[in-house]
Amino acid sequence: MNDDSTLETVATTNFPAQAEVIRSVLESGGFEAFVVNSNAPTYVGLVESVRVMVESSQVEAARKFLAENQEAVASEE
């Protein structure tokens, strides 16, 4: 990641393990992805606080990649 880059959220979840799966799927597609708030308390059903983020220049491509690979994300959950 460049020093002047900004990160944007491409996915949110309540579960850190699910965020790691999403990160892994993105990285398999060549995206540099980051999990944020993985240690946040999760109150099931209240707030999706764990975020998966990529560089802002890759947001659209990453979202498209996740949509095209939703089966891979779902099969790992």
mmCIF file of the C-alpha atoms, coordinates in Angstrom:
data_MODEL
# 
_entry.id   MODEL 
# 
loop_
_atom_site.group_PDB 
_atom_site.id 
_atom_site.type_symbol 
_atom_site.label_atom_id 
_atom_site.label_alt_id 
_atom_site.label_comp_id 
_atom_site.label_asym_id 
_atom_site.label_entity_id 
_atom_site.label_seq_id 
_atom_site.pdbx_PDB_ins_code 
_atom_site.Cartn_x 
_atom_site.Cartn_y 
_atom_site.Cartn_z 
_atom_site.occupancy 
_atom_site.B_iso_or_equiv 
_atom_site.pdbx_formal_charge 
_atom_site.auth_seq_id 
_atom_site.auth_comp_id 
_atom_site.auth_asym_id 
_atom_site.auth_atom_id 
_atom_site.pdbx_PDB_model_num 
ATOM 1  C CA . MET A 1 1  ? 0.000   0.000   0.000  1.00 0.00 ? 1  MET A CA 1 
ATOM 2  C CA . ASN A 1 2  ? 1.250   3.482   -0.807 1.00 0.00 ? 2  ASN A CA 1 
ATOM 3  C CA . ASP A 1 3  ? 1.759   5.954   2.030  1.00 0.00 ? 3  ASP A CA 1 
ATOM 4  C CA . ASP A 1 4  ? -0.743  8.358   0.465  1.00 0.00 ? 4  ASP A CA 1 
ATOM 5  C CA . SER A 1 5  ? -3.431  5.713   -0.133 1.00 0.00 ? 5  SER A CA 1 
ATOM 6  C CA . THR A 1 6  ? -6.712  5.592   1.700  1.00 0.00 ? 6  THR A CA 1 
ATOM 7  C CA . LEU A 1 7  ? -8.639  2.488   2.657  1.00 0.00 ? 7  LEU A CA 1 
ATOM 8  C CA . GLU A 1 8  ? -12.317 1.867   2.054  1.00 0.00 ? 8  GLU A CA 1 
ATOM 9  C CA . THR A 1 9  ? -14.606 -0.834  3.364  1.00 0.00 ? 9  THR A CA 1 
ATOM 10 C CA . VAL A 1 10 ? -15.702 -3.552  0.931  1.00 0.00 ? 10 VAL A CA 1 
ATOM 11 C CA . ALA A 1 11 ? -17.370 -5.878  3.464  1.00 0.00 ? 11 ALA A CA 1 
ATOM 12 C CA . THR A 1 12 ? -18.605 -5.853  7.048  1.00 0.00 ? 12 THR A CA 1 
ATOM 13 C CA . THR A 1 13 ? -19.486 -8.678  9.391  1.00 0.00 ? 13 THR A CA 1 
ATOM 14 C CA . ASN A 1 14 ? -20.028 -9.518  13.045 1.00 0.00 ? 14 ASN A CA 1 
ATOM 15 C CA . PHE A 1 15 ? -17.471 -12.294 12.993 1.00 0.00 ? 15 PHE A CA 1 
ATOM 16 C CA . PRO A 1 16 ? -13.669 -11.909 12.759 1.00 0.00 ? 16 PRO A CA 1 
ATOM 17 C CA . ALA A 1 17 ? -13.295 -15.397 11.244 1.00 0.00 ? 17 ALA A CA 1 
ATOM 18 C CA . GLN A 1 18 ? -15.698 -14.508 8.435  1.00 0.00 ? 18 GLN A CA 1 
ATOM 19 C CA . ALA A 1 19 ? -13.739 -11.295 7.785  1.00 0.00 ? 19 ALA A CA 1 
ATOM 20 C CA . GLU A 1 20 ? -10.543 -13.346 7.502  1.00 0.00 ? 20 GLU A CA 1 
ATOM 21 C CA . VAL A 1 21 ? -12.195 -15.596 4.920  1.00 0.00 ? 21 VAL A CA 1 
ATOM 22 C CA . ILE A 1 22 ? -13.228 -12.551 2.890  1.00 0.00 ? 22 ILE A CA 1 
ATOM 23 C CA . ARG A 1 23 ? -9.714  -11.138 3.179  1.00 0.00 ? 23 ARG A CA 1 
ATOM 24 C CA . SER A 1 24 ? -8.271  -14.442 1.992  1.00 0.00 ? 24 SER A CA 1 
ATOM 25 C CA . VAL A 1 25 ? -10.601 -14.569 -1.018 1.00 0.00 ? 25 VAL A CA 1 
ATOM 26 C CA . LEU A 1 26 ? -9.653  -11.017 -1.955 1.00 0.00 ? 26 LEU A CA 1 
ATOM 27 C CA . GLU A 1 27 ? -5.959  -11.778 -1.619 1.00 0.00 ? 27 GLU A CA 1 
ATOM 28 C CA . SER A 1 28 ? -6.371  -14.823 -3.872 1.00 0.00 ? 28 SER A CA 1 
ATOM 29 C CA . GLY A 1 29 ? -7.574  -12.354 -6.497 1.00 0.00 ? 29 GLY A CA 1 
ATOM 30 C CA . GLY A 1 30 ? -4.506  -10.152 -6.111 1.00 0.00 ? 30 GLY A CA 1 
ATOM 31 C CA . PHE A 1 31 ? -6.002  -7.520  -3.811 1.00 0.00 ? 31 PHE A CA 1 
ATOM 32 C CA . GLU A 1 32 ? -4.207  -6.272  -0.707 1.00 0.00 ? 32 GLU A CA 1 
ATOM 33 C CA . ALA A 1 33 ? -6.896  -6.495  1.962  1.00 0.00 ? 33 ALA A CA 1 
ATOM 34 C CA . PHE A 1 34 ? -6.981  -5.611  5.645  1.00 0.00 ? 34 PHE A CA 1 
ATOM 35 C CA . VAL A 1 35 ? -9.256  -6.654  8.515  1.00 0.00 ? 35 VAL A CA 1 
ATOM 36 C CA . VAL A 1 36 ? -10.129 -3.814  10.892 1.00 0.00 ? 36 VAL A CA 1 
ATOM 37 C CA . ASN A 1 37 ? -11.714 -4.093  14.360 1.00 0.00 ? 37 ASN A CA 1 
ATOM 38 C CA . SER A 1 38 ? -11.198 -7.849  14.615 1.00 0.00 ? 38 SER A CA 1 
ATOM 39 C CA . ASN A 1 39 ? -10.957 -7.489  18.392 1.00 0.00 ? 39 ASN A CA 1 
ATOM 40 C CA . ALA A 1 40 ? -14.117 -5.416  18.742 1.00 0.00 ? 40 ALA A CA 1 
ATOM 41 C CA . PRO A 1 41 ? -16.835 -6.908  20.913 1.00 0.00 ? 41 PRO A CA 1 
ATOM 42 C CA . THR A 1 42 ? -19.494 -8.496  18.755 1.00 0.00 ? 42 THR A CA 1 
ATOM 43 C CA . TYR A 1 43 ? -23.087 -8.295  19.845 1.00 0.00 ? 43 TYR A CA 1 
ATOM 44 C CA . VAL A 1 44 ? -24.786 -10.757 17.554 1.00 0.00 ? 44 VAL A CA 1 
ATOM 45 C CA . GLY A 1 45 ? -27.248 -9.037  15.320 1.00 0.00 ? 45 GLY A CA 1 
ATOM 46 C CA . LEU A 1 46 ? -26.681 -5.521  16.604 1.00 0.00 ? 46 LEU A CA 1 
ATOM 47 C CA . VAL A 1 47 ? -23.719 -4.004  14.776 1.00 0.00 ? 47 VAL A CA 1 
ATOM 48 C CA . GLU A 1 48 ? -21.474 -5.327  12.034 1.00 0.00 ? 48 GLU A CA 1 
ATOM 49 C CA . SER A 1 49 ? -18.250 -3.945  13.416 1.00 0.00 ? 49 SER A CA 1 
ATOM 50 C CA . VAL A 1 50 ? -15.539 -6.029  11.726 1.00 0.00 ? 50 VAL A CA 1 
ATOM 51 C CA . ARG A 1 51 ? -14.568 -4.511  8.384  1.00 0.00 ? 51 ARG A CA 1 
ATOM 52 C CA . VAL A 1 52 ? -12.580 -5.740  5.400  1.00 0.00 ? 52 VAL A CA 1 
ATOM 53 C CA . MET A 1 53 ? -10.862 -2.872  3.616  1.00 0.00 ? 53 MET A CA 1 
ATOM 54 C CA . VAL A 1 54 ? -8.863  -2.323  0.418  1.00 0.00 ? 54 VAL A CA 1 
ATOM 55 C CA . GLU A 1 55 ? -7.181  0.683   -1.170 1.00 0.00 ? 55 GLU A CA 1 
ATOM 56 C CA . SER A 1 56 ? -9.754  3.166   -2.446 1.00 0.00 ? 56 SER A CA 1 
ATOM 57 C CA . SER A 1 57 ? -8.500  2.728   -6.019 1.00 0.00 ? 57 SER A CA 1 
ATOM 58 C CA . GLN A 1 58 ? -9.450  -0.972  -5.839 1.00 0.00 ? 58 GLN A CA 1 
ATOM 59 C CA . VAL A 1 59 ? -12.870 -0.743  -4.199 1.00 0.00 ? 59 VAL A CA 1 
ATOM 60 C CA . GLU A 1 60 ? -15.017 -1.280  -7.293 1.00 0.00 ? 60 GLU A CA 1 
ATOM 61 C CA . ALA A 1 61 ? -12.875 -4.139  -8.596 1.00 0.00 ? 61 ALA A CA 1 
ATOM 62 C CA . ALA A 1 62 ? -12.769 -5.788  -5.160 1.00 0.00 ? 62 ALA A CA 1 
ATOM 63 C CA . ARG A 1 63 ? -16.549 -5.601  -4.741 1.00 0.00 ? 63 ARG A CA 1 
ATOM 64 C CA . LYS A 1 64 ? -17.031 -7.062  -8.211 1.00 0.00 ? 64 LYS A CA 1 
ATOM 65 C CA . PHE A 1 65 ? -14.528 -9.834  -7.424 1.00 0.00 ? 65 PHE A CA 1 
ATOM 66 C CA . LEU A 1 66 ? -16.340 -10.671 -4.176 1.00 0.00 ? 66 LEU A CA 1 
ATOM 67 C CA . ALA A 1 67 ? -19.687 -10.761 -5.969 1.00 0.00 ? 67 ALA A CA 1 
ATOM 68 C CA . GLU A 1 68 ? -18.265 -13.096 -8.611 1.00 0.00 ? 68 GLU A CA 1 
ATOM 69 C CA . ASN A 1 69 ? -16.708 -15.294 -5.922 1.00 0.00 ? 69 ASN A CA 1 
ATOM 70 C CA . GLN A 1 70 ? -19.535 -15.296 -3.405 1.00 0.00 ? 70 GLN A CA 1 
ATOM 71 C CA . GLU A 1 71 ? -19.584 -19.089 -3.540 1.00 0.00 ? 71 GLU A CA 1 
ATOM 72 C CA . ALA A 1 72 ? -15.997 -19.241 -2.258 1.00 0.00 ? 72 ALA A CA 1 
ATOM 73 C CA . VAL A 1 73 ? -16.824 -16.864 0.585  1.00 0.00 ? 73 VAL A CA 1 
ATOM 74 C CA . ALA A 1 74 ? -19.965 -18.798 1.542  1.00 0.00 ? 74 ALA A CA 1 
ATOM 75 C CA . SER A 1 75 ? -18.309 -22.231 1.348  1.00 0.00 ? 75 SER A CA 1 
ATOM 76 C CA . GLU A 1 76 ? -15.673 -21.207 3.908  1.00 0.00 ? 76 GLU A CA 1 
ATOM 77 C CA . GLU A 1 77 ? -18.141 -19.890 6.495  1.00 0.00 ? 77 GLU A CA 1 
# 
